[in-house]
Amino acid sequence: MEEKGSRKPHSIEWKDRKQGSITGVTDVLSFDETAVVLETEQGMLTLKGKNLHVGRLLLEQGEVELEGLIESIVYSGSHPVKKGSLVKRMFR
Protein backbone atom coordinates (compact mmCIF):
# COMPACT_ATOMS: atom_id res chain seq x y z
CA MET A 1 0.00 0.00 0.00
CA GLU A 2 1.23 3.49 -0.86
CA GLU A 3 2.05 5.90 1.93
CA LYS A 4 0.36 9.30 1.97
CA GLY A 5 3.71 11.08 1.66
CA SER A 6 4.43 9.47 -1.71
CA ARG A 7 1.73 11.25 -3.71
CA LYS A 8 2.41 11.64 -7.40
CA PRO A 9 1.72 15.01 -9.02
CA HIS A 10 -1.45 15.04 -11.12
CA SER A 11 -1.52 16.63 -14.55
CA ILE A 12 -3.33 16.34 -17.86
CA GLU A 13 -1.68 17.16 -21.18
CA TRP A 14 -3.77 16.94 -24.33
CA LYS A 15 -2.97 17.56 -28.01
CA ASP A 16 -5.71 18.43 -30.51
CA ARG A 17 -8.33 16.49 -28.52
CA LYS A 18 -6.87 13.32 -30.06
CA GLN A 19 -4.06 12.14 -27.78
CA GLY A 20 -2.71 12.92 -24.37
CA SER A 21 -1.25 11.80 -21.11
CA ILE A 22 -2.39 11.87 -17.51
CA THR A 23 -0.15 11.59 -14.46
CA GLY A 24 -1.05 11.01 -10.82
CA VAL A 25 -3.25 8.03 -11.74
CA THR A 26 -3.68 5.50 -8.95
CA ASP A 27 -6.06 3.06 -10.68
CA VAL A 28 -7.97 2.42 -13.91
CA LEU A 29 -11.53 1.55 -12.98
CA SER A 30 -12.94 0.98 -16.46
CA PHE A 31 -12.33 1.73 -20.08
CA ASP A 32 -13.91 1.08 -23.46
CA GLU A 33 -14.12 2.94 -26.77
CA THR A 34 -16.46 5.61 -25.37
CA ALA A 35 -15.32 6.21 -21.77
CA VAL A 36 -12.31 5.85 -19.49
CA VAL A 37 -12.69 6.13 -15.70
CA LEU A 38 -9.52 6.75 -13.70
CA GLU A 39 -8.83 7.19 -10.02
CA THR A 40 -6.32 10.02 -9.60
CA GLU A 41 -4.67 11.88 -6.75
CA GLN A 42 -7.34 14.59 -7.27
CA GLY A 43 -10.43 12.36 -7.36
CA MET A 44 -12.23 10.30 -9.98
CA LEU A 45 -11.65 11.38 -13.57
CA THR A 46 -13.99 10.40 -16.40
CA LEU A 47 -13.01 10.98 -20.01
CA LYS A 48 -15.69 10.49 -22.67
CA GLY A 49 -15.24 10.38 -26.40
CA LYS A 50 -15.00 8.17 -29.46
CA ASN A 51 -12.51 5.46 -30.43
CA LEU A 52 -10.65 5.75 -27.11
CA HIS A 53 -7.65 3.49 -26.67
CA VAL A 54 -5.14 3.16 -23.84
CA GLY A 55 -1.77 3.53 -25.56
CA ARG A 56 0.42 3.11 -22.49
CA LEU A 57 -0.38 2.27 -18.88
CA LEU A 58 2.27 2.53 -16.16
CA LEU A 59 0.38 2.40 -12.85
CA GLU A 60 3.55 2.13 -10.77
CA GLN A 61 4.58 5.53 -12.15
CA GLY A 62 0.96 6.75 -12.19
CA GLU A 63 0.94 7.46 -15.94
CA VAL A 64 -1.64 6.76 -18.64
CA GLU A 65 -1.53 7.72 -22.32
CA LEU A 66 -4.77 7.77 -24.32
CA GLU A 67 -5.70 8.19 -27.96
CA GLY A 68 -9.06 8.98 -29.54
CA LEU A 69 -11.44 11.92 -29.84
CA ILE A 70 -12.08 13.45 -26.38
CA GLU A 71 -15.50 15.05 -25.93
CA SER A 72 -15.46 15.65 -22.17
CA ILE A 73 -13.24 15.46 -19.10
CA VAL A 74 -15.03 15.46 -15.74
CA TYR A 75 -13.79 15.18 -12.16
CA SER A 76 -16.03 13.70 -9.49
CA GLY A 77 -15.61 12.67 -5.90
CA SER A 78 -13.35 14.31 -3.43
CA HIS A 79 -9.90 15.71 -3.84
CA PRO A 80 -7.17 15.37 -1.17
CA VAL A 81 -8.05 16.90 2.18
CA LYS A 82 -5.82 19.74 3.32
CA LYS A 83 -3.85 19.03 6.46
CA GLY A 84 -4.59 20.93 9.67
CA SER A 85 -7.69 21.51 11.69
CA LEU A 86 -10.69 23.41 10.37
CA VAL A 87 -10.23 26.14 12.99
CA LYS A 88 -6.58 26.71 11.99
CA ARG A 89 -7.52 26.98 8.32
CA MET A 90 -10.36 29.42 9.07
CA PHE A 91 -8.13 31.86 10.97
CA ARG A 92 -5.11 32.07 8.65
N, CA and C atoms as a LAMMPS dump frame, in Angstrom:
ITEM: TIMESTEP
0
ITEM: NUMBER OF ATOMS
276
ITEM: BOX BOUNDS ff ff ff
-5.0000000000000000e+02 5.0000000000000000e+02
-5.0000000000000000e+02 5.0000000000000000e+02
-5.0000000000000000e+02 5.0000000000000000e+02
ITEM: ATOMS id mol type element x y z
1 1 1 N 0.839 -1.176 0
2 1 2 C 0 0 0
3 1 3 C 0.884 1.238 0
4 2 1 N 0.477 2.253 -0.749
5 2 2 C 1.233 3.486 -0.856
6 2 3 C 1.069 4.348 0.382
7 3 1 N 2.143 4.989 0.796
8 3 2 C 2.05 5.902 1.925
9 3 3 C 1.541 7.238 1.437
10 4 1 N 0.919 8.018 2.343
11 4 2 C 0.364 9.303 1.969
12 4 3 C 1.435 10.271 1.507
13 5 1 N 2.648 10.16 2.023
14 5 2 C 3.706 11.081 1.663
15 5 3 C 4.242 10.859 0.265
16 6 1 N 3.881 9.772 -0.396
17 6 2 C 4.431 9.467 -1.708
18 6 3 C 3.458 9.797 -2.84
19 7 1 N 2.686 10.835 -2.694
20 7 2 C 1.733 11.247 -3.713
21 7 3 C 2.445 11.644 -4.988
22 8 1 N 1.867 11.27 -6.102
23 8 2 C 2.413 11.639 -7.396
24 8 3 C 1.688 12.886 -7.882
25 9 1 N 2.397 13.819 -8.503
26 9 2 C 1.716 15.009 -9.022
27 9 3 C 0.714 14.624 -10.11
28 10 1 N -0.404 15.32 -10.142
29 10 2 C -1.448 15.036 -11.118
30 10 3 C -1.439 16.107 -12.192
31 11 1 N -1.428 15.678 -13.445
32 11 2 C -1.515 16.625 -14.551
33 11 3 C -2.18 15.957 -15.743
34 12 1 N -2.723 16.804 -16.615
35 12 2 C -3.327 16.342 -17.862
36 12 3 C -2.709 17.163 -18.981
37 13 1 N -2.226 16.48 -20.007
38 13 2 C -1.683 17.156 -21.18
39 13 3 C -2.377 16.569 -22.395
40 14 1 N -3.013 17.432 -23.197
41 14 2 C -3.77 16.944 -24.332
42 14 3 C -3.368 17.687 -25.596
43 15 1 N -3.339 16.975 -26.723
44 15 2 C -2.975 17.564 -28.012
45 15 3 C -4.115 17.361 -28.997
46 16 1 N -4.677 18.447 -29.464
47 16 2 C -5.709 18.434 -30.513
48 16 3 C -6.903 17.528 -30.213
49 17 1 N -7.211 17.333 -28.942
50 17 2 C -8.33 16.488 -28.521
51 17 3 C -8.214 15.058 -29.02
52 18 1 N -7.027 14.649 -29.479
53 18 2 C -6.865 13.317 -30.061
54 18 3 C -5.909 12.412 -29.29
55 19 1 N -4.973 12.974 -28.547
56 19 2 C -4.055 12.14 -27.777
57 19 3 C -3.539 12.946 -26.602
58 20 1 N -3.209 12.229 -25.538
59 20 2 C -2.711 12.925 -24.37
60 20 3 C -2.233 11.976 -23.298
61 21 1 N -1.752 12.592 -22.228
62 21 2 C -1.252 11.8 -21.107
63 21 3 C -1.775 12.378 -19.806
64 22 1 N -1.892 11.499 -18.834
65 22 2 C -2.387 11.869 -17.507
66 22 3 C -1.421 11.273 -16.497
67 23 1 N -1 12.086 -15.526
68 23 2 C -0.147 11.591 -14.456
69 23 3 C -0.907 11.691 -13.136
70 24 1 N -0.386 11.028 -12.118
71 24 2 C -1.054 11.009 -10.824
72 24 3 C -2.206 10.031 -10.781
73 25 1 N -2.189 9.047 -11.668
74 25 2 C -3.248 8.026 -11.741
75 25 3 C -2.919 6.919 -10.751
76 26 1 N -3.893 6.569 -9.92
77 26 2 C -3.682 5.499 -8.952
78 26 3 C -4.355 4.191 -9.361
79 27 1 N -5.384 4.266 -10.244
80 27 2 C -6.062 3.056 -10.682
81 27 3 C -6.882 3.351 -11.929
82 28 1 N -7.062 2.35 -12.766
83 28 2 C -7.971 2.421 -13.913
84 28 3 C -9.184 1.591 -13.547
85 29 1 N -10.329 2.245 -13.41
86 29 2 C -11.535 1.549 -12.978
87 29 3 C -12.277 0.898 -14.135
88 30 1 N -12.318 1.573 -15.278
89 30 2 C -12.937 0.979 -16.458
90 30 3 C -12.505 1.749 -17.695
91 31 1 N -12.563 1.053 -18.82
92 31 2 C -12.326 1.73 -20.083
93 31 3 C -12.941 0.931 -21.218
94 32 1 N -13.44 1.656 -22.203
95 32 2 C -13.905 1.083 -23.455
96 32 3 C -13.739 2.164 -24.518
97 33 1 N -14.323 1.985 -25.679
98 33 2 C -14.116 2.94 -26.768
99 33 3 C -14.815 4.279 -26.555
100 34 1 N -15.723 4.367 -25.579
101 34 2 C -16.462 5.614 -25.372
102 34 3 C -16.18 6.298 -24.042
103 35 1 N -15.567 5.595 -23.08
104 35 2 C -15.316 6.208 -21.767
105 35 3 C -14.151 5.526 -21.059
106 36 1 N -13.396 6.339 -20.334
107 36 2 C -12.307 5.848 -19.49
108 36 3 C -12.508 6.468 -18.118
109 37 1 N -12.514 5.651 -17.072
110 37 2 C -12.687 6.135 -15.702
111 37 3 C -11.415 5.814 -14.931
112 38 1 N -10.778 6.875 -14.421
113 38 2 C -9.52 6.746 -13.7
114 38 3 C -9.664 7.265 -12.282
115 39 1 N -8.955 6.65 -11.365
116 39 2 C -8.834 7.195 -10.018
117 39 3 C -7.505 7.933 -9.996
118 40 1 N -7.538 9.216 -9.618
119 40 2 C -6.323 10.025 -9.596
120 40 3 C -6.097 10.576 -8.2
121 41 1 N -4.987 11.232 -8.023
122 41 2 C -4.673 11.88 -6.747
123 41 3 C -5.657 13.016 -6.441
124 42 1 N -6.392 13.494 -7.441
125 42 2 C -7.336 14.591 -7.265
126 42 3 C -8.794 14.16 -7.344
127 43 1 N -9.064 12.866 -7.293
128 43 2 C -10.431 12.361 -7.357
129 43 3 C -10.649 11.532 -8.61
130 44 1 N -11.886 11.114 -8.816
131 44 2 C -12.235 10.299 -9.975
132 44 3 C -12.247 11.181 -11.22
133 45 1 N -11.732 10.648 -12.316
134 45 2 C -11.651 11.384 -13.566
135 45 3 C -12.289 10.539 -14.655
136 46 1 N -13.307 11.1 -15.321
137 46 2 C -13.992 10.401 -16.4
138 46 3 C -13.741 11.146 -17.7
139 47 1 N -13.234 10.425 -18.683
140 47 2 C -13.015 10.978 -20.013
141 47 3 C -13.978 10.284 -20.959
142 48 1 N -14.745 11.06 -21.715
143 48 2 C -15.691 10.492 -22.669
144 48 3 C -15.31 10.936 -24.066
145 49 1 N -15.571 10.056 -25.032
146 49 2 C -15.241 10.382 -26.404
147 49 3 C -15.558 9.245 -27.344
148 50 1 N -14.802 9.197 -28.44
149 50 2 C -15.003 8.168 -29.463
150 50 3 C -13.669 7.519 -29.79
151 51 1 N -13.705 6.217 -30.045
152 51 2 C -12.511 5.456 -30.428
153 51 3 C -11.36 5.618 -29.429
154 52 1 N -11.671 5.585 -28.145
155 52 2 C -10.651 5.751 -27.112
156 52 3 C -9.85 4.461 -26.951
157 53 1 N -8.541 4.629 -26.851
158 53 2 C -7.645 3.492 -26.668
159 53 3 C -6.571 3.876 -25.662
160 54 1 N -6.24 2.956 -24.775
161 54 2 C -5.14 3.163 -23.837
162 54 3 C -3.862 2.776 -24.579
163 55 1 N -3.008 3.777 -24.84
164 55 2 C -1.771 3.526 -25.555
165 55 3 C -0.678 2.997 -24.652
166 56 1 N -0.609 3.539 -23.439
167 56 2 C 0.42 3.112 -22.489
168 56 3 C -0.157 3.253 -21.083
169 57 1 N 0.115 2.277 -20.256
170 57 2 C -0.376 2.272 -18.883
171 57 3 C 0.766 1.865 -17.971
172 58 1 N 1.208 2.787 -17.131
173 58 2 C 2.267 2.53 -16.156
174 58 3 C 1.747 2.939 -14.777
175 59 1 N 0.988 2.048 -14.136
176 59 2 C 0.377 2.4 -12.848
177 59 3 C 1.409 2.625 -11.758
178 60 1 N 2.525 1.919 -11.797
179 60 2 C 3.546 2.126 -10.774
180 60 3 C 4.086 3.552 -10.817
181 61 1 N 4.157 4.134 -12.015
182 61 2 C 4.583 5.529 -12.155
183 61 3 C 3.39 6.477 -12.164
184 62 1 N 2.174 5.929 -12.198
185 62 2 C 0.961 6.754 -12.187
186 62 3 C 0.696 7.441 -13.51
187 63 1 N 1.079 6.821 -14.635
188 63 2 C 0.94 7.455 -15.942
189 63 3 C 0.038 6.638 -16.868
190 64 1 N -0.781 7.367 -17.637
191 64 2 C -1.639 6.759 -18.643
192 64 3 C -1.579 7.63 -19.887
193 65 1 N -1.439 7.006 -21.053
194 65 2 C -1.526 7.718 -22.324
195 65 3 C -2.744 7.201 -23.071
196 66 1 N -3.536 8.125 -23.609
197 66 2 C -4.766 7.774 -24.316
198 66 3 C -4.753 8.359 -25.718
199 67 1 N -5.494 7.696 -26.605
200 67 2 C -5.705 8.186 -27.961
201 67 3 C -7.185 8.087 -28.272
202 68 1 N -7.666 8.958 -29.144
203 68 2 C -9.061 8.983 -29.535
204 68 3 C -9.615 10.381 -29.407
205 69 1 N -10.81 10.597 -29.884
206 69 2 C -11.439 11.915 -29.835
207 69 3 C -12.062 12.148 -28.461
208 70 1 N -11.558 13.124 -27.716
209 70 2 C -12.076 13.446 -26.385
210 70 3 C -13.202 14.463 -26.509
211 71 1 N -14.349 14.145 -25.907
212 71 2 C -15.498 15.049 -25.926
213 71 3 C -15.736 15.701 -24.567
214 72 1 N -15.309 15.036 -23.487
215 72 2 C -15.458 15.653 -22.165
216 72 3 C -14.477 15.046 -21.174
217 73 1 N -14.076 15.876 -20.218
218 73 2 C -13.237 15.457 -19.101
219 73 3 C -13.903 15.979 -17.845
220 74 1 N -14.272 15.07 -16.932
221 74 2 C -15.032 15.464 -15.741
222 74 3 C -14.423 14.83 -14.498
223 75 1 N -14.205 15.67 -13.472
224 75 2 C -13.785 15.175 -12.157
225 75 3 C -15.018 14.953 -11.301
226 76 1 N -14.967 13.921 -10.47
227 76 2 C -16.033 13.702 -9.494
228 76 3 C -15.398 13.153 -8.231
229 77 1 N -16.156 13.147 -7.169
230 77 2 C -15.611 12.673 -5.902
231 77 3 C -14.782 13.75 -5.248
232 78 1 N -14.098 13.336 -4.207
233 78 2 C -13.348 14.314 -3.427
234 78 3 C -11.915 14.4 -3.896
235 79 1 N -11.328 15.524 -3.594
236 79 2 C -9.901 15.713 -3.838
237 79 3 C -9.201 15.606 -2.501
238 80 1 N -7.879 15.546 -2.444
239 80 2 C -7.175 15.369 -1.175
240 80 3 C -7.552 16.43 -0.144
241 81 1 N -7.699 16 1.086
242 81 2 C -8.051 16.899 2.177
243 81 3 C -6.803 17.639 2.634
244 82 1 N -6.948 18.958 2.829
245 82 2 C -5.821 19.736 3.32
246 82 3 C -5.529 19.363 4.76
247 83 1 N -4.245 19.372 5.108
248 83 2 C -3.851 19.034 6.461
249 83 3 C -4.134 20.207 7.391
250 84 1 N -4.339 19.902 8.668
251 84 2 C -4.595 20.93 9.665
252 84 3 C -6.052 20.944 10.052
253 85 1 N -6.31 21.489 11.205
254 85 2 C -7.69 21.515 11.686
255 85 3 C -8.487 22.594 10.964
256 86 1 N -9.796 22.443 10.994
257 86 2 C -10.686 23.406 10.367
258 86 3 C -10.508 24.785 10.994
259 87 1 N -10.374 24.857 12.296
260 87 2 C -10.228 26.139 12.99
261 87 3 C -8.949 26.846 12.534
262 88 1 N -7.839 26.116 12.438
263 88 2 C -6.577 26.713 11.995
264 88 3 C -6.707 27.258 10.579
265 89 1 N -7.378 26.519 9.701
266 89 2 C -7.516 26.976 8.318
267 89 3 C -8.427 28.19 8.231
268 90 1 N -9.434 28.286 9.109
269 90 2 C -10.355 29.416 9.069
270 90 3 C -9.699 30.715 9.498
271 91 1 N -8.724 30.651 10.407
272 91 2 C -8.134 31.857 10.967
273 91 3 C -6.725 32.123 10.468
274 92 1 N -6.43 31.778 9.238
275 92 2 C -5.115 32.067 8.655
276 92 3 C -5.004 33.505 8.282
